Amino acid sequence: MMTLGADFSPDRGRGQFLGLWRFMADAGSTGGPVLLSGVTALASLGAGISATGVLGFAAAAVFAVVIPRLKHRRNY
């Protein structure tokens, strides 16, 4: 994740961008177990695992759409 952030960060304000990128990644790492335990407490373990999986696939879909569009911005 940090490699993607470094690759697609803007030249101007890179430190601020990467700091926000890391904050969002850490929030997601913390939010996953919170989501799992919350849904498990309300429904069942299977429902909690399913909710976590759905979020994972949604994140993968966002990356599949966004990363190819941003690739042209960087000259390698």
mmCIF file of the N, C-alpha and C atoms, coordinates in Angstrom:
data_MODEL
# 
_entry.id   MODEL 
# 
loop_
_atom_site.group_PDB 
_atom_site.id 
_atom_site.type_symbol 
_atom_site.label_atom_id 
_atom_site.label_alt_id 
_atom_site.label_comp_id 
_atom_site.label_asym_id 
_atom_site.label_entity_id 
_atom_site.label_seq_id 
_atom_site.pdbx_PDB_ins_code 
_atom_site.Cartn_x 
_atom_site.Cartn_y 
_atom_site.Cartn_z 
_atom_site.occupancy 
_atom_site.B_iso_or_equiv 
_atom_site.pdbx_formal_charge 
_atom_site.auth_seq_id 
_atom_site.auth_comp_id 
_atom_site.auth_asym_id 
_atom_site.auth_atom_id 
_atom_site.pdbx_PDB_model_num 
ATOM 1   N N  . MET A 1 1  ? 0.814   -1.188  0.000   1.00 0.00 ? 1  MET A N  1 
ATOM 2   C CA . MET A 1 1  ? 0.000   0.000   0.000   1.00 0.00 ? 1  MET A CA 1 
ATOM 3   C C  . MET A 1 1  ? 0.865   1.262   0.000   1.00 0.00 ? 1  MET A C  1 
ATOM 4   N N  . MET A 1 2  ? 1.909   1.260   0.780   1.00 0.00 ? 2  MET A N  1 
ATOM 5   C CA . MET A 1 2  ? 2.770   2.452   0.809   1.00 0.00 ? 2  MET A CA 1 
ATOM 6   C C  . MET A 1 2  ? 3.485   2.641   -0.519  1.00 0.00 ? 2  MET A C  1 
ATOM 7   N N  . THR A 1 3  ? 3.782   1.554   -1.219  1.00 0.00 ? 3  THR A N  1 
ATOM 8   C CA . THR A 1 3  ? 4.420   1.675   -2.529  1.00 0.00 ? 3  THR A CA 1 
ATOM 9   C C  . THR A 1 3  ? 3.475   2.342   -3.516  1.00 0.00 ? 3  THR A C  1 
ATOM 10  N N  . LEU A 1 4  ? 2.196   1.963   -3.489  1.00 0.00 ? 4  LEU A N  1 
ATOM 11  C CA . LEU A 1 4  ? 1.220   2.620   -4.364  1.00 0.00 ? 4  LEU A CA 1 
ATOM 12  C C  . LEU A 1 4  ? 1.125   4.108   -4.026  1.00 0.00 ? 4  LEU A C  1 
ATOM 13  N N  . GLY A 1 5  ? 1.108   4.425   -2.749  1.00 0.00 ? 5  GLY A N  1 
ATOM 14  C CA . GLY A 1 5  ? 1.048   5.824   -2.344  1.00 0.00 ? 5  GLY A CA 1 
ATOM 15  C C  . GLY A 1 5  ? 2.253   6.609   -2.818  1.00 0.00 ? 5  GLY A C  1 
ATOM 16  N N  . ALA A 1 6  ? 3.434   6.013   -2.702  1.00 0.00 ? 6  ALA A N  1 
ATOM 17  C CA . ALA A 1 6  ? 4.651   6.695   -3.146  1.00 0.00 ? 6  ALA A CA 1 
ATOM 18  C C  . ALA A 1 6  ? 4.670   6.853   -4.663  1.00 0.00 ? 6  ALA A C  1 
ATOM 19  N N  . ASP A 1 7  ? 4.192   5.841   -5.383  1.00 0.00 ? 7  ASP A N  1 
ATOM 20  C CA . ASP A 1 7  ? 4.187   5.908   -6.840  1.00 0.00 ? 7  ASP A CA 1 
ATOM 21  C C  . ASP A 1 7  ? 3.226   6.956   -7.374  1.00 0.00 ? 7  ASP A C  1 
ATOM 22  N N  . PHE A 1 8  ? 2.101   7.130   -6.725  1.00 0.00 ? 8  PHE A N  1 
ATOM 23  C CA . PHE A 1 8  ? 1.076   8.024   -7.243  1.00 0.00 ? 8  PHE A CA 1 
ATOM 24  C C  . PHE A 1 8  ? 0.976   9.339   -6.482  1.00 0.00 ? 8  PHE A C  1 
ATOM 25  N N  . SER A 1 9  ? 1.909   9.600   -5.589  1.00 0.00 ? 9  SER A N  1 
ATOM 26  C CA . SER A 1 9  ? 1.861   10.858  -4.844  1.00 0.00 ? 9  SER A CA 1 
ATOM 27  C C  . SER A 1 9  ? 2.286   12.021  -5.739  1.00 0.00 ? 9  SER A C  1 
ATOM 28  N N  . PRO A 1 10 ? 1.715   13.189  -5.503  1.00 0.00 ? 10 PRO A N  1 
ATOM 29  C CA . PRO A 1 10 ? 2.102   14.356  -6.314  1.00 0.00 ? 10 PRO A CA 1 
ATOM 30  C C  . PRO A 1 10 ? 3.501   14.835  -5.925  1.00 0.00 ? 10 PRO A C  1 
ATOM 31  N N  . ASP A 1 11 ? 4.175   15.470  -6.849  1.00 0.00 ? 11 ASP A N  1 
ATOM 32  C CA . ASP A 1 11 ? 5.508   15.998  -6.562  1.00 0.00 ? 11 ASP A CA 1 
ATOM 33  C C  . ASP A 1 11 ? 5.445   17.098  -5.500  1.00 0.00 ? 11 ASP A C  1 
ATOM 34  N N  . ARG A 1 12 ? 4.421   17.884  -5.567  1.00 0.00 ? 12 ARG A N  1 
ATOM 35  C CA . ARG A 1 12 ? 4.262   18.983  -4.606  1.00 0.00 ? 12 ARG A CA 1 
ATOM 36  C C  . ARG A 1 12 ? 3.376   18.501  -3.450  1.00 0.00 ? 12 ARG A C  1 
ATOM 37  N N  . GLY A 1 13 ? 3.848   18.614  -2.235  1.00 0.00 ? 13 GLY A N  1 
ATOM 38  C CA . GLY A 1 13 ? 3.081   18.177  -1.073  1.00 0.00 ? 13 GLY A CA 1 
ATOM 39  C C  . GLY A 1 13 ? 3.135   16.680  -0.837  1.00 0.00 ? 13 GLY A C  1 
ATOM 40  N N  . ARG A 1 14 ? 4.215   16.051  -1.263  1.00 0.00 ? 14 ARG A N  1 
ATOM 41  C CA . ARG A 1 14 ? 4.329   14.592  -1.151  1.00 0.00 ? 14 ARG A CA 1 
ATOM 42  C C  . ARG A 1 14 ? 4.248   14.119  0.307   1.00 0.00 ? 14 ARG A C  1 
ATOM 43  N N  . GLY A 1 15 ? 4.902   14.826  1.211   1.00 0.00 ? 15 GLY A N  1 
ATOM 44  C CA . GLY A 1 15 ? 4.885   14.424  2.617   1.00 0.00 ? 15 GLY A CA 1 
ATOM 45  C C  . GLY A 1 15 ? 3.490   14.436  3.212   1.00 0.00 ? 15 GLY A C  1 
ATOM 46  N N  . GLN A 1 16 ? 2.746   15.480  2.929   1.00 0.00 ? 16 GLN A N  1 
ATOM 47  C CA . GLN A 1 16 ? 1.374   15.581  3.430   1.00 0.00 ? 16 GLN A CA 1 
ATOM 48  C C  . GLN A 1 16 ? 0.499   14.490  2.815   1.00 0.00 ? 16 GLN A C  1 
ATOM 49  N N  . PHE A 1 17 ? 0.660   14.255  1.527   1.00 0.00 ? 17 PHE A N  1 
ATOM 50  C CA . PHE A 1 17 ? -0.114  13.218  0.848   1.00 0.00 ? 17 PHE A CA 1 
ATOM 51  C C  . PHE A 1 17 ? 0.170   11.847  1.455   1.00 0.00 ? 17 PHE A C  1 
ATOM 52  N N  . LEU A 1 18 ? 1.448   11.533  1.647   1.00 0.00 ? 18 LEU A N  1 
ATOM 53  C CA . LEU A 1 18 ? 1.801   10.221  2.195   1.00 0.00 ? 18 LEU A CA 1 
ATOM 54  C C  . LEU A 1 18 ? 1.367   10.077  3.651   1.00 0.00 ? 18 LEU A C  1 
ATOM 55  N N  . GLY A 1 19 ? 1.385   11.176  4.401   1.00 0.00 ? 19 GLY A N  1 
ATOM 56  C CA . GLY A 1 19 ? 0.883   11.125  5.767   1.00 0.00 ? 19 GLY A CA 1 
ATOM 57  C C  . GLY A 1 19 ? -0.598  10.804  5.815   1.00 0.00 ? 19 GLY A C  1 
ATOM 58  N N  . LEU A 1 20 ? -1.375  11.442  4.943   1.00 0.00 ? 20 LEU A N  1 
ATOM 59  C CA . LEU A 1 20 ? -2.803  11.164  4.868   1.00 0.00 ? 20 LEU A CA 1 
ATOM 60  C C  . LEU A 1 20 ? -3.051  9.752   4.353   1.00 0.00 ? 20 LEU A C  1 
ATOM 61  N N  . TRP A 1 21 ? -2.252  9.328   3.387   1.00 0.00 ? 21 TRP A N  1 
ATOM 62  C CA . TRP A 1 21 ? -2.357  7.973   2.835   1.00 0.00 ? 21 TRP A CA 1 
ATOM 63  C C  . TRP A 1 21 ? -2.139  6.946   3.951   1.00 0.00 ? 21 TRP A C  1 
ATOM 64  N N  . ARG A 1 22 ? -1.108  7.161   4.767   1.00 0.00 ? 22 ARG A N  1 
ATOM 65  C CA . ARG A 1 22 ? -0.799  6.234   5.857   1.00 0.00 ? 22 ARG A CA 1 
ATOM 66  C C  . ARG A 1 22 ? -1.905  6.248   6.911   1.00 0.00 ? 22 ARG A C  1 
ATOM 67  N N  . PHE A 1 23 ? -2.444  7.442   7.205   1.00 0.00 ? 23 PHE A N  1 
ATOM 68  C CA . PHE A 1 23 ? -3.543  7.540   8.162   1.00 0.00 ? 23 PHE A CA 1 
ATOM 69  C C  . PHE A 1 23 ? -4.745  6.730   7.689   1.00 0.00 ? 23 PHE A C  1 
ATOM 70  N N  . MET A 1 24 ? -5.087  6.851   6.408   1.00 0.00 ? 24 MET A N  1 
ATOM 71  C CA . MET A 1 24 ? -6.225  6.110   5.879   1.00 0.00 ? 24 MET A CA 1 
ATOM 72  C C  . MET A 1 24 ? -5.964  4.605   5.891   1.00 0.00 ? 24 MET A C  1 
ATOM 73  N N  . ALA A 1 25 ? -4.751  4.181   5.584   1.00 0.00 ? 25 ALA A N  1 
ATOM 74  C CA . ALA A 1 25 ? -4.411  2.763   5.622   1.00 0.00 ? 25 ALA A CA 1 
ATOM 75  C C  . ALA A 1 25 ? -4.485  2.227   7.047   1.00 0.00 ? 25 ALA A C  1 
ATOM 76  N N  . ASP A 1 26 ? -3.987  2.995   8.003   1.00 0.00 ? 26 ASP A N  1 
ATOM 77  C CA . ASP A 1 26 ? -4.056  2.566   9.401   1.00 0.00 ? 26 ASP A CA 1 
ATOM 78  C C  . ASP A 1 26 ? -5.492  2.537   9.909   1.00 0.00 ? 26 ASP A C  1 
ATOM 79  N N  . ALA A 1 27 ? -6.303  3.490   9.470   1.00 0.00 ? 27 ALA A N  1 
ATOM 80  C CA . ALA A 1 27 ? -7.718  3.500   9.862   1.00 0.00 ? 27 ALA A CA 1 
ATOM 81  C C  . ALA A 1 27 ? -8.426  2.263   9.319   1.00 0.00 ? 27 ALA A C  1 
ATOM 82  N N  . GLY A 1 28 ? -8.079  1.860   8.107   1.00 0.00 ? 28 GLY A N  1 
ATOM 83  C CA . GLY A 1 28 ? -8.658  0.655   7.541   1.00 0.00 ? 28 GLY A CA 1 
ATOM 84  C C  . GLY A 1 28 ? -8.204  -0.601  8.273   1.00 0.00 ? 28 GLY A C  1 
ATOM 85  N N  . SER A 1 29 ? -6.941  -0.630  8.671   1.00 0.00 ? 29 SER A N  1 
ATOM 86  C CA . SER A 1 29 ? -6.426  -1.780  9.423   1.00 0.00 ? 29 SER A CA 1 
ATOM 87  C C  . SER A 1 29 ? -7.080  -1.886  10.794  1.00 0.00 ? 29 SER A C  1 
ATOM 88  N N  . THR A 1 30 ? -7.430  -0.754  11.365  1.00 0.00 ? 30 THR A N  1 
ATOM 89  C CA . THR A 1 30 ? -8.107  -0.751  12.660  1.00 0.00 ? 30 THR A CA 1 
ATOM 90  C C  . THR A 1 30 ? -9.601  -1.013  12.493  1.00 0.00 ? 30 THR A C  1 
ATOM 91  N N  . GLY A 1 31 ? -10.168 -0.481  11.441  1.00 0.00 ? 31 GLY A N  1 
ATOM 92  C CA . GLY A 1 31 ? -11.605 -0.605  11.221  1.00 0.00 ? 31 GLY A CA 1 
ATOM 93  C C  . GLY A 1 31 ? -12.059 -2.001  10.856  1.00 0.00 ? 31 GLY A C  1 
ATOM 94  N N  . GLY A 1 32 ? -11.203 -2.781  10.247  1.00 0.00 ? 32 GLY A N  1 
ATOM 95  C CA . GLY A 1 32 ? -11.572 -4.153  9.866   1.00 0.00 ? 32 GLY A CA 1 
ATOM 96  C C  . GLY A 1 32 ? -11.973 -5.008  11.056  1.00 0.00 ? 32 GLY A C  1 
ATOM 97  N N  . PRO A 1 33 ? -11.119 -5.116  12.065  1.00 0.00 ? 33 PRO A N  1 
ATOM 98  C CA . PRO A 1 33 ? -11.513 -5.893  13.241  1.00 0.00 ? 33 PRO A CA 1 
ATOM 99  C C  . PRO A 1 33 ? -12.726 -5.310  13.980  1.00 0.00 ? 33 PRO A C  1 
ATOM 100 N N  . VAL A 1 34 ? -12.841 -3.976  13.975  1.00 0.00 ? 34 VAL A N  1 
ATOM 101 C CA . VAL A 1 34 ? -14.002 -3.345  14.620  1.00 0.00 ? 34 VAL A CA 1 
ATOM 102 C C  . VAL A 1 34 ? -15.274 -3.733  13.868  1.00 0.00 ? 34 VAL A C  1 
ATOM 103 N N  . LEU A 1 35 ? -15.228 -3.684  12.543  1.00 0.00 ? 35 LEU A N  1 
ATOM 104 C CA . LEU A 1 35 ? -16.380 -4.082  11.733  1.00 0.00 ? 35 LEU A CA 1 
ATOM 105 C C  . LEU A 1 35 ? -16.731 -5.547  11.984  1.00 0.00 ? 35 LEU A C  1 
ATOM 106 N N  . LEU A 1 36 ? -15.732 -6.396  11.967  1.00 0.00 ? 36 LEU A N  1 
ATOM 107 C CA . LEU A 1 36 ? -15.967 -7.821  12.171  1.00 0.00 ? 36 LEU A CA 1 
ATOM 108 C C  . LEU A 1 36 ? -16.606 -8.081  13.530  1.00 0.00 ? 36 LEU A C  1 
ATOM 109 N N  . SER A 1 37 ? -16.068 -7.477  14.572  1.00 0.00 ? 37 SER A N  1 
ATOM 110 C CA . SER A 1 37 ? -16.629 -7.726  15.902  1.00 0.00 ? 37 SER A CA 1 
ATOM 111 C C  . SER A 1 37 ? -18.023 -7.119  16.051  1.00 0.00 ? 37 SER A C  1 
ATOM 112 N N  . GLY A 1 38 ? -18.246 -5.948  15.437  1.00 0.00 ? 38 GLY A N  1 
ATOM 113 C CA . GLY A 1 38 ? -19.567 -5.331  15.527  1.00 0.00 ? 38 GLY A CA 1 
ATOM 114 C C  . GLY A 1 38 ? -20.645 -6.133  14.829  1.00 0.00 ? 38 GLY A C  1 
ATOM 115 N N  . VAL A 1 39 ? -20.370 -6.564  13.610  1.00 0.00 ? 39 VAL A N  1 
ATOM 116 C CA . VAL A 1 39 ? -21.362 -7.362  12.876  1.00 0.00 ? 39 VAL A CA 1 
ATOM 117 C C  . VAL A 1 39 ? -21.540 -8.715  13.542  1.00 0.00 ? 39 VAL A C  1 
ATOM 118 N N  . THR A 1 40 ? -20.459 -9.289  14.080  1.00 0.00 ? 40 THR A N  1 
ATOM 119 C CA . THR A 1 40 ? -20.568 -10.570 14.779  1.00 0.00 ? 40 THR A CA 1 
ATOM 120 C C  . THR A 1 40 ? -21.439 -10.433 16.025  1.00 0.00 ? 40 THR A C  1 
ATOM 121 N N  . ALA A 1 41 ? -21.298 -9.318  16.732  1.00 0.00 ? 41 ALA A N  1 
ATOM 122 C CA . ALA A 1 41 ? -22.125 -9.109  17.928  1.00 0.00 ? 41 ALA A CA 1 
ATOM 123 C C  . ALA A 1 41 ? -23.594 -8.930  17.566  1.00 0.00 ? 41 ALA A C  1 
ATOM 124 N N  . LEU A 1 42 ? -23.869 -8.294  16.427  1.00 0.00 ? 42 LEU A N  1 
ATOM 125 C CA . LEU A 1 42 ? -25.256 -8.048  16.029  1.00 0.00 ? 42 LEU A CA 1 
ATOM 126 C C  . LEU A 1 42 ? -25.895 -9.235  15.314  1.00 0.00 ? 42 LEU A C  1 
ATOM 127 N N  . ALA A 1 43 ? -25.107 -9.966  14.529  1.00 0.00 ? 43 ALA A N  1 
ATOM 128 C CA . ALA A 1 43 ? -25.685 -11.043 13.716  1.00 0.00 ? 43 ALA A CA 1 
ATOM 129 C C  . ALA A 1 43 ? -24.995 -12.369 14.026  1.00 0.00 ? 43 ALA A C  1 
ATOM 130 N N  . SER A 1 44 ? -23.979 -12.692 13.255  1.00 0.00 ? 44 SER A N  1 
ATOM 131 C CA . SER A 1 44 ? -23.249 -13.944 13.455  1.00 0.00 ? 44 SER A CA 1 
ATOM 132 C C  . SER A 1 44 ? -21.836 -13.788 12.914  1.00 0.00 ? 44 SER A C  1 
ATOM 133 N N  . LEU A 1 45 ? -20.997 -14.759 13.213  1.00 0.00 ? 45 LEU A N  1 
ATOM 134 C CA . LEU A 1 45 ? -19.622 -14.713 12.720  1.00 0.00 ? 45 LEU A CA 1 
ATOM 135 C C  . LEU A 1 45 ? -19.589 -14.779 11.197  1.00 0.00 ? 45 LEU A C  1 
ATOM 136 N N  . GLY A 1 46 ? -20.439 -15.591 10.611  1.00 0.00 ? 46 GLY A N  1 
ATOM 137 C CA . GLY A 1 46 ? -20.508 -15.688 9.155   1.00 0.00 ? 46 GLY A CA 1 
ATOM 138 C C  . GLY A 1 46 ? -20.875 -14.366 8.502   1.00 0.00 ? 46 GLY A C  1 
ATOM 139 N N  . ALA A 1 47 ? -21.818 -13.657 9.115   1.00 0.00 ? 47 ALA A N  1 
ATOM 140 C CA . ALA A 1 47 ? -22.216 -12.352 8.574   1.00 0.00 ? 47 ALA A CA 1 
ATOM 141 C C  . ALA A 1 47 ? -21.078 -11.347 8.706   1.00 0.00 ? 47 ALA A C  1 
ATOM 142 N N  . GLY A 1 48 ? -20.343 -11.401 9.808   1.00 0.00 ? 48 GLY A N  1 
ATOM 143 C CA . GLY A 1 48 ? -19.206 -10.504 9.990   1.00 0.00 ? 48 GLY A CA 1 
ATOM 144 C C  . GLY A 1 48 ? -18.113 -10.756 8.974   1.00 0.00 ? 48 GLY A C  1 
ATOM 145 N N  . ILE A 1 49 ? -17.821 -12.021 8.731   1.00 0.00 ? 49 ILE A N  1 
ATOM 146 C CA . ILE A 1 49 ? -16.807 -12.372 7.734   1.00 0.00 ? 49 ILE A CA 1 
ATOM 147 C C  . ILE A 1 49 ? -17.271 -11.958 6.343   1.00 0.00 ? 49 ILE A C  1 
ATOM 148 N N  . SER A 1 50 ? -18.543 -12.150 6.057   1.00 0.00 ? 50 SER A N  1 
ATOM 149 C CA . SER A 1 50 ? -19.080 -11.740 4.751   1.00 0.00 ? 50 SER A CA 1 
ATOM 150 C C  . SER A 1 50 ? -18.991 -10.227 4.561   1.00 0.00 ? 50 SER A C  1 
ATOM 151 N N  . ALA A 1 51 ? -19.310 -9.467  5.603   1.00 0.00 ? 51 ALA A N  1 
ATOM 152 C CA . ALA A 1 51 ? -19.237 -8.006  5.508   1.00 0.00 ? 51 ALA A CA 1 
ATOM 153 C C  . ALA A 1 51 ? -17.793 -7.554  5.271   1.00 0.00 ? 51 ALA A C  1 
ATOM 154 N N  . THR A 1 52 ? -16.852 -8.174  5.955   1.00 0.00 ? 52 THR A N  1 
ATOM 155 C CA . THR A 1 52 ? -15.445 -7.840  5.755   1.00 0.00 ? 52 THR A CA 1 
ATOM 156 C C  . THR A 1 52 ? -14.998 -8.193  4.339   1.00 0.00 ? 52 THR A C  1 
ATOM 157 N N  . GLY A 1 53 ? -15.435 -9.337  3.839   1.00 0.00 ? 53 GLY A N  1 
ATOM 158 C CA . GLY A 1 53 ? -15.100 -9.748  2.475   1.00 0.00 ? 53 GLY A CA 1 
ATOM 159 C C  . GLY A 1 53 ? -15.681 -8.816  1.424   1.00 0.00 ? 53 GLY A C  1 
ATOM 160 N N  . VAL A 1 54 ? -16.917 -8.380  1.634   1.00 0.00 ? 54 VAL A N  1 
ATOM 161 C CA . VAL A 1 54 ? -17.555 -7.448  0.695   1.00 0.00 ? 54 VAL A CA 1 
ATOM 162 C C  . VAL A 1 54 ? -16.766 -6.138  0.643   1.00 0.00 ? 54 VAL A C  1 
ATOM 163 N N  . LEU A 1 55 ? -16.332 -5.648  1.801   1.00 0.00 ? 55 LEU A N  1 
ATOM 164 C CA . LEU A 1 55 ? -15.527 -4.427  1.813   1.00 0.00 ? 55 LEU A CA 1 
ATOM 165 C C  . LEU A 1 55 ? -14.191 -4.628  1.100   1.00 0.00 ? 55 LEU A C  1 
ATOM 166 N N  . GLY A 1 56 ? -13.594 -5.794  1.265   1.00 0.00 ? 56 GLY A N  1 
ATOM 167 C CA . GLY A 1 56 ? -12.335 -6.089  0.570   1.00 0.00 ? 56 GLY A CA 1 
ATOM 168 C C  . GLY A 1 56 ? -12.509 -6.087  -0.937  1.00 0.00 ? 56 GLY A C  1 
ATOM 169 N N  . PHE A 1 57 ? -13.578 -6.717  -1.408  1.00 0.00 ? 57 PHE A N  1 
ATOM 170 C CA . PHE A 1 57 ? -13.832 -6.729  -2.848  1.00 0.00 ? 57 PHE A CA 1 
ATOM 171 C C  . PHE A 1 57 ? -14.174 -5.336  -3.373  1.00 0.00 ? 57 PHE A C  1 
ATOM 172 N N  . ALA A 1 58 ? -14.876 -4.540  -2.569  1.00 0.00 ? 58 ALA A N  1 
ATOM 173 C CA . ALA A 1 58 ? -15.181 -3.168  -2.977  1.00 0.00 ? 58 ALA A CA 1 
ATOM 174 C C  . ALA A 1 58 ? -13.897 -2.345  -3.107  1.00 0.00 ? 58 ALA A C  1 
ATOM 175 N N  . ALA A 1 59 ? -12.980 -2.523  -2.168  1.00 0.00 ? 59 ALA A N  1 
ATOM 176 C CA . ALA A 1 59 ? -11.706 -1.810  -2.252  1.00 0.00 ? 59 ALA A CA 1 
ATOM 177 C C  . ALA A 1 59 ? -10.909 -2.251  -3.474  1.00 0.00 ? 59 ALA A C  1 
ATOM 178 N N  . ALA A 1 60 ? -10.919 -3.548  -3.769  1.00 0.00 ? 60 ALA A N  1 
ATOM 179 C CA . ALA A 1 60 ? -10.222 -4.044  -4.960  1.00 0.00 ? 60 ALA A CA 1 
ATOM 180 C C  . ALA A 1 60 ? -10.841 -3.463  -6.233  1.00 0.00 ? 60 ALA A C  1 
ATOM 181 N N  . ALA A 1 61 ? -12.159 -3.331  -6.259  1.00 0.00 ? 61 ALA A N  1 
ATOM 182 C CA . ALA A 1 61 ? -12.825 -2.750  -7.433  1.00 0.00 ? 61 ALA A CA 1 
ATOM 183 C C  . ALA A 1 61 ? -12.445 -1.284  -7.602  1.00 0.00 ? 61 ALA A C  1 
ATOM 184 N N  . VAL A 1 62 ? -12.364 -0.556  -6.498  1.00 0.00 ? 62 VAL A N  1 
ATOM 185 C CA . VAL A 1 62 ? -11.957 0.852   -6.578  1.00 0.00 ? 62 VAL A CA 1 
ATOM 186 C C  . VAL A 1 62 ? -10.543 0.954   -7.136  1.00 0.00 ? 62 VAL A C  1 
ATOM 187 N N  . PHE A 1 63 ? -9.623  0.134   -6.638  1.00 0.00 ? 63 PHE A N  1 
ATOM 188 C CA . PHE A 1 63 ? -8.247  0.151   -7.153  1.00 0.00 ? 63 PHE A CA 1 
ATOM 189 C C  . PHE A 1 63 ? -8.205  -0.247  -8.619  1.00 0.00 ? 63 PHE A C  1 
ATOM 190 N N  . ALA A 1 64 ? -9.024  -1.219  -9.027  1.00 0.00 ? 64 ALA A N  1 
ATOM 191 C CA . ALA A 1 64 ? -9.035  -1.661  -10.426 1.00 0.00 ? 64 ALA A CA 1 
ATOM 192 C C  . ALA A 1 64 ? -9.470  -0.540  -11.360 1.00 0.00 ? 64 ALA A C  1 
ATOM 193 N N  . VAL A 1 65 ? -10.313 0.352   -10.888 1.00 0.00 ? 65 VAL A N  1 
ATOM 194 C CA . VAL A 1 65 ? -10.794 1.458   -11.712 1.00 0.00 ? 65 VAL A CA 1 
ATOM 195 C C  . VAL A 1 65 ? -9.844  2.652   -11.642 1.00 0.00 ? 65 VAL A C  1 
ATOM 196 N N  . VAL A 1 66 ? -9.379  2.978   -10.447 1.00 0.00 ? 66 VAL A N  1 
ATOM 197 C CA . VAL A 1 66 ? -8.633  4.217   -10.237 1.00 0.00 ? 66 VAL A CA 1 
ATOM 198 C C  . VAL A 1 66 ? -7.173  4.108   -10.688 1.00 0.00 ? 66 VAL A C  1 
ATOM 199 N N  . ILE A 1 67 ? -6.519  3.022   -10.394 1.00 0.00 ? 67 ILE A N  1 
ATOM 200 C CA . ILE A 1 67 ? -5.083  2.917   -10.685 1.00 0.00 ? 67 ILE A CA 1 
ATOM 201 C C  . ILE A 1 67 ? -4.783  3.002   -12.179 1.00 0.00 ? 67 ILE A C  1 
ATOM 202 N N  . PRO A 1 68 ? -5.511  2.307   -13.055 1.00 0.00 ? 68 PRO A N  1 
ATOM 203 C CA . PRO A 1 68 ? -5.201  2.471   -14.482 1.00 0.00 ? 68 PRO A CA 1 
ATOM 204 C C  . PRO A 1 68 ? -5.409  3.902   -14.986 1.00 0.00 ? 68 PRO A C  1 
ATOM 205 N N  . ARG A 1 69 ? -6.373  4.621   -14.425 1.00 0.00 ? 69 ARG A N  1 
ATOM 206 C CA . ARG A 1 69 ? -6.600  6.006   -14.850 1.00 0.00 ? 69 ARG A CA 1 
ATOM 207 C C  . ARG A 1 69 ? -5.481  6.926   -14.387 1.00 0.00 ? 69 ARG A C  1 
ATOM 208 N N  . LEU A 1 70 ? -4.879  6.626   -13.247 1.00 0.00 ? 70 LEU A N  1 
ATOM 209 C CA . LEU A 1 70 ? -3.818  7.477   -12.717 1.00 0.00 ? 70 LEU A CA 1 
ATOM 210 C C  . LEU A 1 70 ? -2.442  7.127   -13.275 1.00 0.00 ? 70 LEU A C  1 
ATOM 211 N N  . LYS A 1 71 ? -2.311  5.984   -13.891 1.00 0.00 ? 71 LYS A N  1 
ATOM 212 C CA . LYS A 1 71 ? -1.001  5.536   -14.359 1.00 0.00 ? 71 LYS A CA 1 
ATOM 213 C C  . LYS A 1 71 ? -0.395  6.484   -15.372 1.00 0.00 ? 71 LYS A C  1 
ATOM 214 N N  . HIS A 1 72 ? -1.208  7.116   -16.192 1.00 0.00 ? 72 HIS A N  1 
ATOM 215 C CA . HIS A 1 72 ? -0.680  8.017   -17.209 1.00 0.00 ? 72 HIS A CA 1 
ATOM 216 C C  . HIS A 1 72 ? -0.098  9.306   -16.601 1.00 0.00 ? 72 HIS A C  1 
ATOM 217 N N  . ARG A 1 73 ? -0.401  9.598   -15.342 1.00 0.00 ? 73 ARG A N  1 
ATOM 218 C CA . ARG A 1 73 ? 0.088   10.834  -14.723 1.00 0.00 ? 73 ARG A CA 1 
ATOM 219 C C  . ARG A 1 73 ? 1.581   10.781  -14.412 1.00 0.00 ? 73 ARG A C  1 
ATOM 220 N N  . ARG A 1 74 ? 2.148   9.593   -14.225 1.00 0.00 ? 74 ARG A N  1 
ATOM 221 C CA . ARG A 1 74 ? 3.551   9.451   -13.862 1.00 0.00 ? 74 ARG A CA 1 
ATOM 222 C C  . ARG A 1 74 ? 4.353   9.026   -15.094 1.00 0.00 ? 74 ARG A C  1 
ATOM 223 N N  . ASN A 1 75 ? 5.505   9.605   -15.270 1.00 0.00 ? 75 ASN A N  1 
ATOM 224 C CA . ASN A 1 75 ? 6.394   9.201   -16.364 1.00 0.00 ? 75 ASN A CA 1 
ATOM 225 C C  . ASN A 1 75 ? 7.469   8.289   -15.796 1.00 0.00 ? 75 ASN A C  1 
ATOM 226 N N  . TYR A 1 76 ? 7.466   7.039   -16.209 1.00 0.00 ? 76 TYR A N  1 
ATOM 227 C CA . TYR A 1 76 ? 8.445   6.075   -15.719 1.00 0.00 ? 76 TYR A CA 1 
ATOM 228 C C  . TYR A 1 76 ? 9.498   5.831   -16.760 1.00 0.00 ? 76 TYR A C  1 
# 
